[in-house]
Amino acid sequence: MARSRRIKEQDAWAKVVFPAAHERLKQAAAAMPPGTPAQPFIDALTELVQAQADTTGFVVLHQWAEILERHFPTQLPDPDHTTDQDLSGRSRVSLGWLGGGT
């Protein structure tokens, strides 16, 4: 019962704090000089937080992947790694050493 109450209190607190913190994040991101090396990180974090703000649950994995791929696109393949084509026709590096196959 105490756990349930604590979760409800945390959710209520987050609903009050999140919008203001999100606004501060957007302001801080906008204040960064263009072309900073951290720009992809800033943009990805800002977009991920916006995606969370737009949902009542969790940002699902495919949204995370889309956002991260947009800000950190696949680089040209390393010639020491094999490549194949995904459904969009983009080349991707095979990471068999991770145990996941392609």
C-alpha positions in Angstrom: 0.0 0.0 0.0 2.8 2.4 0.8 4.5 1.5 -2.4 1.4 2.2 -4.4 1.0 5.6 -2.7 4.7 6.4 -3.3 4.3 5.6 -7.0 1.2 7.9 -7.3 3.1 10.7 -5.5 6.1 10.3 -7.8 3.8 10.4 -10.9 2.0 13.5 -9.6 5.3 15.2 -8.9 6.7 14.3 -12.3 3.6 15.7 -14.1 4.2 19.0 -12.4 8.0 19.1 -12.8 8.4 17.6 -16.3 6.9 20.5 -18.4 9.1 23.1 -16.7 12.2 20.9 -17.0 11.4 20.2 -20.6 11.1 23.9 -21.3 14.5 24.6 -19.6 16.0 21.8 -21.8 14.6 23.4 -25.0 15.9 26.9 -23.9 19.4 25.5 -23.1 19.4 23.6 -26.5 18.4 26.8 -28.3 21.2 28.8 -26.6 23.9 26.5 -27.9 26.0 28.0 -30.7 25.2 26.3 -34.1 27.7 23.8 -35.3 28.9 22.8 -31.8 30.4 19.2 -31.8 27.7 18.3 -29.3 24.9 19.3 -31.6 23.8 15.7 -32.5 23.6 14.8 -28.8 21.6 18.0 -28.0 19.2 17.5 -30.9 18.7 13.8 -30.1 18.1 14.4 -26.4 15.7 17.3 -27.2 13.7 15.1 -29.7 13.6 12.2 -27.3 12.3 14.3 -24.5 9.7 15.8 -26.8 8.6 12.3 -27.9 8.2 11.5 -24.2 6.2 14.7 -23.7 3.9 13.7 -26.6 3.0 10.3 -25.1 1.1 9.2 -22.0 3.3 6.1 -21.6 6.8 5.3 -22.7 8.6 6.1 -25.9 8.7 2.8 -27.7 11.9 1.2 -29.0 11.2 1.9 -32.7 10.8 5.7 -31.9 14.1 5.7 -30.0 15.7 3.9 -33.0 14.2 6.4 -35.5 15.4 9.4 -33.5 18.8 8.1 -32.8 19.3 7.0 -36.5 18.2 10.5 -37.6 20.8 12.2 -35.4 23.5 9.5 -35.6 23.1 8.0 -39.0 24.9 4.9 -40.1 28.4 5.7 -41.2 30.0 4.3 -44.3 30.8 0.7 -43.6 34.2 -0.3 -42.4 35.9 -2.4 -45.2 36.9 -4.9 -42.6 33.2 -5.7 -41.8 30.7 -7.4 -44.1 27.6 -5.4 -45.1 24.2 -6.2 -46.4 21.1 -4.2 -47.4 18.2 -3.5 -45.1 14.6 -3.0 -46.4 15.2 0.7 -47.1 18.2 -0.2 -49.3 20.7 1.4 -46.9 23.9 -0.6 -46.3 24.4 -1.7 -42.8 27.4 -3.3 -41.1 27.2 -6.9 -39.9 28.0 -7.1 -36.2 28.3 -10.8 -35.9 30.8 -10.3 -33.0 27.9 -9.0 -30.9 26.2 -12.3 -31.2 23.3 -10.8 -33.1 24.1 -11.9 -36.6 23.6 -9.0 -39.0 
